[in-house]
Amino acid sequence: MEYRLKIDDEIVPVTVDMDAENGFTAVMDHQQQRVQYTMVSDYQIYLMIDGKGVNVYLNEDADGKTILVNGQVYQVQDADDLERKPARKRGARHQPTAVTPLTPSVVVSVLVAVGGRVEMGQKVVILSAMKMEVTLTAPYSGTVTGIHAVAGDKVSPGQILVDIQPETDPTSLT
């Protein structure tokens, strides 16, 4: 099968030939690679690419998939699908709506308190994942109504760490 993927801002043609239950050969940028994969969870895939192992973490959102590989974050979309869909206005409904980690992580610190006011983009939690620090930010302005993690906690993708009551409904903004 042939695909055209938009990876960040670049269109990349990819050819995939399935050759086993959990394996395929992929050609990307004129390089052929043999890939075996194991689904670890809904958010993690273990890949063996030409004999080298790598953990890949992914999160699906309205605009495609966000993928974390070796500390690098990529936004991946089906370029053909994008061309078929009418252009849409980006607004708050296409932004994250929860403070949640992308990968299994350890909480380093929580930077807000219940009852405190936060601004959109304000740092709220610092995590450690794969020997890197990652900062989670407020997806919108509002008031912190709950904190579900403390320093040292092990957290998983999809786990909400901080509840924020928005000033306005973030899905109603355009």
Secondary structure as UniProt FT lines:
FT   STRAND          2..7
FT   TURN            8..9
FT   STRAND          10..20
FT   TURN            21..22
FT   STRAND          23..28
FT   TURN            29..30
FT   STRAND          31..41
FT   TURN            42..43
FT   STRAND          44..49
FT   TURN            50..51
FT   STRAND          52..61
FT   TURN            62..63
FT   STRAND          64..69
FT   TURN            70..71
FT   STRAND          72..78
FT   HELIX           79..84
FT   HELIX           92..94
FT   STRAND          105..110
FT   TURN            114..115
FT   STRAND          117..118
FT   TURN            120..121
FT   STRAND          123..129
FT   TURN            130..131
FT   STRAND          132..137
FT   STRAND          142..147
FT   TURN            151..152
FT   STRAND          154..155
FT   TURN            157..158
FT   STRAND          162..166
FT   TURN            170..171
//
